[in-house]
């Protein structure tokens, strides 16, 4: 029998009353099986709306109730908010029993480990973490000090990428554990000079960080993994400490995160990963679908639990969701079952004639639901594959004065690249517009506010600024204005491009012609080397061009644009948090993951839009299956009503109206799973 030895002067810790939890009563059978699983390797496939957070929370509580010390539990999440929420729920179940439990994001956990073992990782404990702005500033300095951009541009005649683009390539290489050269060749340019320039930049960037005792977010994970591999005793310490590892949203993990999990669980193998393969939609930022789909193959004897009871959506929506994901070959087959009673209401498909008619339908139906059924504005959402697809809906909601917020980014006409483009148009109409001129000129390499002011002073002395009329030859006027050697080539190109927007009589061409010249002449090249999401921005600008195609003149277009983005429009379009009122949500599907609304409209469901063109043209099953998973995520956001819409005609910027086919994801749905609506004419 053990002896109790008391220290003098030490008061006994307050006794925590024993709390009983009836796991069988508080969980459904599927959840209970996962929560009470024996030690070992487990994969929990938690379908949409099935209570994933509840399952993880009760698993932690179950371990604590079964004599596992809090410090022996590691809970990895993708957001600090999720970690806090789970800990709070565990604390509600077992008050005062979570102290010492390690819970947080991969980055926060790795930060804690590196602080403890900084010297072994080649750092000091006072190391600093670079945020995205710090990274951009440091990498920009590296490019400038190394004279890299000038050398590459001299050798190739092409623009060298800006810091955000290069940082995106470096991060993708780190998170996928692929060579940077391979990433550059596939994602940007295979040109040897470009590859050499970017790899040199990455090397100098790493050196700069080391000298500054700084790390970026990817370094937190990389250096922790390197620490484990170079110091087996450190790894062994954490393997012994973290006897039970739980991972949330496992389908979103990348190769680097997977290697960290495998390292920590290497001795005991007590790891439970929770996720939904049908919601794996982030390969573009490095998430590796193989992590979840191949888990049973990598871990012989691993238990697989399926949680399929859905507490969110009506049966009709779940029936459609099950059919939507069924064609995917690589998946854990699942059949979501509703806990809610059947209302008899089915999801609705609605073909429309044009994008404008689609927007009009969405606005009218939302108004009906709000006024006739009392559904609050904030219980309705419009989801889309890409941000540019929201433009017509934004215009329609603005014109009707319906409150909305855009969670997929800024309002369409507030986007930086749309404002850049608008500045070109404003300057073309009014050569005395100083604000527009400044914005354009500061797009030139090496030109800041001071340089723009000098160029503006010179422009004021030119004839167009005096007369207020476009010149017959911008390039002739520009050739007389001195700019820096770094900006000279682009300044000349700008002049030649602006020459194209004026006809023989000195009048501006139609909006579509003007915008096409600006995009192809100067802005496409600038955008490709400046932004890390070029394709998304290009689609936005194509949509903006289609908007311009509605008008006969640039002046008319700009007037309408001013009204749409003016104070009156802002009253209906400010976020609800600023306005103190409910508002409709407009969001990309990617950013809607994890959210839910009573009513959801999924728009632009045509082939080449959803699924996107890249997946359609590639012909590969991997890309198409991820697009289908994205559609699955979209439809499972709806609780009560789901509307699936598409426009038959697409007014394209370059080729005119194009007839569109409905999305193949709609075509594969059984007719019994939807109700078809037709627009009366």
N, C-alpha and C positions, 0 to 999 in steps of 0.2 A: 504494500500500500504506500502511496506517495505521501510525503510529509509537507504540510503547509508552513512556510517560513515567512514571517511578517517583518518588514522593515520598520524601524522605529520612526515616528514622526510622519509616516506616510498615511494619509487618509485613504480609505477604500474608494475606488472609483464608483460612481453612482451605478447602481444595478439597472440594466436595461430590461424592462419587462418583456417576457417572451410573447411574441406575436404569432398567432396561428394563421396560416393561409390555407384555405381549402382549394388547392390547385384544381382538382377535378370539377369543383363547382364553378370556378371563375374562368375556366378555359374550355374551349370546345375540344372534342377528342383529338383532332389533328394537331392543335396547338399543344395539348397536354403531352402527346407522344414526343414532340420535339423538346419541350421544356424539361421533361423528366428523362431524357435520353441518358444512357450510361456514358462514362468517359470514353473518349475515342474521337475519331474523325467523323464529322457529321456535316451534311449539306442539307439545308432547309430551303426548299423552293416555296417561297411565300408569294402567292398570286396577288394581283392588284386588289387593294382594299380588304385584304384578309387578316389584318391585325398583326403585321410584321413587328411593329414597335412593341406591341403588347407581348408578343412571344419572346422577344429578346429581353424585355424587362423582367418577365417572370422567370426566364432562364437564369438571370443573374440572382434573383431572389431565391430560386430553388438551390443554387449552388451555396449561397450564404446560409440557407436553412440546413444544409447538409454538411456543415462544419468546414466549408472552404473559406479560408481567410480572405478578406477583401483585397489585401495586397497581392494575393495569388491569382487575381482575375484581371485580365486585360480586355477592354472593350474598345474596338476600333470602329470609328464612324467616319462619314465624309464631311460632316459639318460640326462645328463646336455646338451649334444649337441642338442638333440631334443628340449629342453626348449629354448636354445639360438636361434635356428633356427626359432621357432615359434614367439618368441618375436621380432626378427629382421623383420619377415614378417609383423607382426602387425604394427611395427614402420614404415615400408615402406608405409603401408596403411594409418596410422594415426600418422604422425610425432609428437613427443613430447607429446604423450598422454598415454604412458604406465608406466610412473613413479609411483611406489607404487604397481604395480601389482605383486602378489606373484606367481612365476613360478619356477619349479624345480622338482627334483626327490623326492620321498617319504622321502629318507634319508636326503636330504638337507633341506627340509621344516621342518622335525622333529628336525633337528639340530638347526634351527633358533628358534623354539618354546622352546626347552630345554634351550638354552642360555638365553632366556628371563625369564624363570621360574626355573632356575637350583636348587635353594634352595628347592623349593616345590617338586622337583623330586629327592631329596636326593643327589644332586651334588653341585658343585660350578661352577660359570660361566667360570672358567678356565679349565673345564674338557677337557681331551684329548680323541681323537678317535683313537682306535687301528686299524692299517691296518692289512692285512693278515699275514705279517711277524711278527708283534708285537704279534698277537694272538698266532701264533705257538710258539714263544719264551716264552710267558707267560704260556701257557698251558704245555709246556715241563717242565718248572720250577716247576709247580704245581705237575706234575706226579713224578718228582724227589724228591721234598721236602716231599711229602706225602708218599714216598716209595710205591706207589700204584702198579706200574708195577711189582715190585719184589714180592709183596704179592700175586697178582693175578696169576702170572706165577708159583709161588710155589704151590698154591692151585689147579691150573688147568692143569699145564704142557704145557700150550699154551702161545703163544706170546701175550702180551698186545698191543692194537692198538697204533700207533703213533699219535701225536697231530693233523695232518691234518684230519685223519679219525674221531677222536672224535669231532673235530670242525664241520665237515660235519654233524654228527649226531645231535649235539646241535643246529645247524642252521636250519636243517630240522624240528626239533621239534618246534622251535620258530616260523618259518614261516607258519607251518601247524596247529599250536596250538594243537598239539597232545602231550601226555605225552612222556617224553624222554625214559622211560622204554619200551614203545610200539615201538618206533622207533628202539631202540637197538635190541629188539627181532626180528623185521621184517627185518631190513637192515643188521644186523651183526651176532649176536649170542644170543640165548635165555639162555645161561648158566648163572645161578644165580650169580656166582662169577664175571663174566664179567659185567653183568648188574649193580651189586653193585659197582664194581670198576669204571665204567664209570660215573654212577650217582654221586658218591663221587667226582670224578674229576671235573665234571660240577659244583658241589656245591662249591668246593674250588676255582675254576676258577672265579665264580661270586664274592666270597668274596675278592679275590685278586683284581679284577677290582674295587670293591667298595672302598677298602682301598687306591687304587691308584688314585681315582677320575677319572677313565677311563671308557669308554664304547666301545663296538664294534659296527659294523653297525646294527646288529639285535637289539641291546639295544636301539639305537636311536628310533626305532619304538615302541618297547615294553615299554620303559620308558615314551614315549609321551602318549601312550594309557593309561598306569597306571596313569599318571598325570591327564588326562581328567577324569578318573573314580574316583580318590580320591579327585579331586578339581573341583566340578561342576561349580564354578565361572570362572575358567580358561577355561573350555570347552565352557561355555556360551559366553565368550569373543570372542572366535574364530568362534563360530557358528554365532554370530552377525556380525563379520567382514567379513567372507567369505560367502557372500550372493549367489554367483554363483560358483559352483565347477565343473571343467572340468577334466576328467581323460582320458589320452591317453593310448593306448594298454591295454585296460581293460581285455582282455582275458588272459593276463600274470600275473594278480594280484594274490597274495596268500591270505590266510585266514586273516592274520594279517593286510595286507594292506586294505582288504575289511572292516574290523572292524573299521579302522581309518576313512575311507570314510564315513561309516554309522554314526559314532560318530559326525563328523563335519557337516554332512548334516541333523542331527537329528531334528532341529527345523524347518527350512524352506523347506527342501527337494528339493532345486534347484540344482540338480546334473545331469550333462550330462556325461555319460560314452561312450567312443568311442572305438570300437575294431572289431575284426572279429573272431567269434567262430570257423571258419574253419581254423584259424591259431593259435589255442591254442595247443602248442607243448612242454610246459615246466613243465609238472607235476613232472618230476624227480627232479626238484629243488624247488618244493613246490607250483607251480602255481595251482590254484584250478579252474577247468573248470566250476564248479557249479556257480561261481561268475557271469559269463556272461550268461550262459544258463538258470539260474533260476532268473535272474534279474526281469523279468516281474512278476513272482510269488511272489517275496519278496516285490515288490513295486506295489501294486494295483493301476491301473490307469496310470501306466507308459506308455509313448509313445515310440513306436519302429519305427525307421526310417531305411530304407534300401538304401544304396548307391551302385549301381550295375554296373554303367557305368565305364568300364575299359579303361584307357588311355595308357596302357603299351603294351599289347600283341595283336598279330594278332588273328582274329576270330577262326582259327583252333585250336590254343593253348587254348583259352578260352572254346571252345566246349569240348575239352578233359578234362579240369579242372572241368567243371560243371558235367561231367559224372563221374569223379574220386571221387568226394565228395558225390555224390548222395546216395550211399548205407548207409551212416551214419544215424542212427536213431535219435540221440541226436544232433540236429542242428537247426539253423534258415535257412530254405530253401532259396536258393538264385540262381540267374541265371545271371552270369556275361555277360555283353554285351560289345562288342568292339566298340570303337569310331573310330578305324582305319579301312580302307577299306580292304576287303578280297583279299589276294594275291593268294588264291587257294592252298597254301602250307599247308600240314597237318604235325602233329608231326610224327616222324619216329620211328618204333620199329625195333631193330636189335638183333636177337639171335646170339651169338658167341659160338665157341666150348669151349674155355678155358679163364681164366682170362688174359693170355698173349695175346690171339687173340683179346680180348675186348680192351686191352690197345693199341694194334697195330691199330685197327680200329679208336679209338678216335684220336690218333696222326695223322694218315693219313688223316682223314676227316678234322681235324683242319688245317693241312697244305694246303689242297685243298681250304678250305674256305678263308684262308689268301691270298694265291697266286692267285686264280682264281676269287674270289669275292671281294677281297680287305678288308676283315673284319679284323680289328686290333686284335692283340693277346689279348689285355685287354678287348675285347668285347666278349670273350669266357670263359666258365667256365665248370668245371667238378664237379658235386655234388654227394655225397654219404651219406649213412646212418651212417657209422662209419669210423673213421680215418684210420683203418688198410686196408680198401677197396681201398685206394688210392695207395698202394705200387706199383702194377704193372704199373699203369699209370705214377707214378713218375719215375720208372725205364725206361719206354719207352721214355718219354719226355727227360729224361737226355741223353739217348743213341743217340737220334736224334738231340740233341742240341736245342730243343725248349724252349724258356724262360717261366718259370712258378713260381708262388708263392703259398705257402700253407697257407691259412688263418685259417684252422682248427687246427693249431698248428705248431710245428717245422716240418722240413722235416723228413720223416719216420725214416731214419737211424741216425737222430740227437736226437731222443727221448731218455730220460734218461734211461728208462728200456731196450731199444734196445742197448744202449751203455753198460749198465751193462752186458747184455747177451753176447755182443761181447767181453767184457773183459774176461769172462770165457773161451771163445773159443781161444782168443789170448794167454792166459796163458797156456791153454792145449797144444797148438802147440809150444809155446816158454816159458819154465819155467824161462827164464831170463828177461821177459818183466816186468819191474818194474812198469810202468804206469798201466798195466792191473792188476798186483798183488795188487797195492795200492787201485784201485777201488773196487776190490772184497773184500779185507780185511776190508775196511771201511764200508761195508754193515753189518759187525758183530756188535752186540750191544755194545755200549761203546767204540768203537775203532775209534779214530780220526786220524789226520795226524801223530801226534807224535807216537801214538801206532802202526800205520801201518809201520812207519819207523823202529821201533824196531823189529817187526815181520819180515820185509824184511831182516834186518841184519842177523837174525837167519836163514832165508831161504837160504841166500847166502852161508852159511856154509854147507848146505845139498847137497847131491849128485846130485839131478836133476839140481840145479842151476849151479853146476860145469860142468856137462856133457852136459847140454842143452837138455836132453832127459827126457820124462815122466817117473816117477818111476813105478815100478810094483805095489806099494802100497803107495798111497798118505797118507792114514790114519796112516801108520806106521811112515812115516816121520813127519807128523803133530803132532803125539803124543810126539815127542821129543822137540817140540817147545812150550815154555811156553807163554800162553796168560792169560788175566785177567779172574777171576772167572766168570764175567758176560758174557764173550764171549766164554768161554770154550765149552759149549754144542754145540753151532753153529759151532765152529771151528772143532770139531770132526765130526759133520754131514757133513761139507764141505769135509773133507777128505774121508769119506765113499762114498759120492756122486761122487767125482773125481775118486775113485777106479773103479766105474762102467763104466767110459768112455774109459777105456783101456782094450784091449782084452788080451787073455792068452799070446800072444807073445809080449805084451808091446806096441802095436800099438793103435793109436786112432781109435775108431769105426767110422762109417759113421756119417755125420753131424746130421741127424735126430735123431739117437740114442743118440748122445752126448747131443744134446739140450734137448731131452726128459728127460734124467737123471738129467740134471742141473735144469730144470724147476720143476720137481716133487720132486727132492731131497732137494733143498734149496730155489729156487727163488720164487716159488708160495707162500710159507708161508710168506716169507719176504714181498712180494708185497701186500698180503692181509691185513697185519697190518700196512703197511706204507703209502699206497696211498688210497685216498677216491674215486678213480674211478677204482677199481680193475678189474671189468669186461671188461672195455674198453682196459686196458693194457694187460689183458690176451689174448684178441682177436688180439692185435698187435703182441704179441709173437707167437701166432699160425700162423699168416701170415709170420712172420720171419722164423719160422720152415719150412713152405712150401717153402720159398725161398731157405733155406738150402738143402731141399730135391732134388733140381736140380743138386746138385754136389755130386761127389763120395767121396771127401775128404774135411776135414775142412780147410786144407791149401788152396785148390782151391777156396773154398767159401770166405775165408778172403781176398784173392787176388782180387776177383771180387768186394767184398764189398769196398775195398780201392779205386778201380778205380771209383766206383759209387759215392763215397763221397769225392773224391779228388778235386784239384783245377780246373781241366777242367770241372768236373760236376758242380762245384759251379758257374761257369760262366753262365750256363744256368738256374741255379736254385735259384739264389739270388732274393730277392724281387725287384720289379721294382723300388721302391723308392731308393734302394741302387745302382741300376745298371743304372738308367737313361733311361730305355727302357720300352716298353710295355711288359706285361707278362700275360700268361694264369692264371686264378684263379682256384685253387683246394680247395674245401671247403666242410665241412659237411653241411647238409641241415639246421641244427639248426643255424649255424653261417652265413648262407646265407640269413636268413630271413631279409626282408627289403631291399635287394639288387636286382639288375637286370642286365642282359646281353643280347646282341643280340642273342647269340647262347648258349644253355645249353645242356650238356650231363648229364643224370642221369644214373649212372652205378650200377651194382650189383643188378638189380631188380629181385631177386629170393626170393621165400618163405624161411623164416628163416634168410634172410639177410635184406630184405625190403619188408614186415614187418620183424622185428627182431624175433629171436627165442623165446624170452621171451613172446612176444605177441601171437605168434603162439601156444606155449605150454600151456599158461594160459587158453586159451579158453574163457576168459572174453571179453565182448564187449568193455569195457572201454579202455583197452590197445590197442585193434585192431583199434578202432575208432581214437585214437590219432595217431597211425601209418598212418592211411589213411589221416588224416589232415597233417601229415608231408609230405606225398607224394604230396598232394595238394600244399603245400608251395613250394616244389621242382619244380613242373611243371609251377607254376605261376611266377617263376623268369625269364622265357624266354620271350623275346620280339618278335623275328622273327623266330627262328628255335629251335626245341626241338628234341633231340635224346634220346630214352629210350633203354638201352642195358642190356643184361644179359649173363653170361657164362653158358653153359649147364653142364659142368663138373667143379667140385670143388676139387682140389687135397688137401685132408685134412691131417693134420699132423699125426694123429694117425690111421686112418682107410683107407687110400688110397683114390683113386678117388671116388667121390660121384656124381651121376646124380642129377641134380637140376631141379625143376619145376619153370616156370616163376612166378613172383610175382602175387598173387591173385588180386592185384590192376590193373595189366595189363589184366588179364583174364576177369575182369568185364567190361572192356571198349568195347563199340560197335565197330565192325569192321570198320564202316564208319568213325570213329574218328581218325584213324591212317593209315599210309602207311607202309606196311611191306617190309623190305629189307632183302634179303638173301645174304650171302657171297658166291661168286663164288669160286669153288675149281677146 
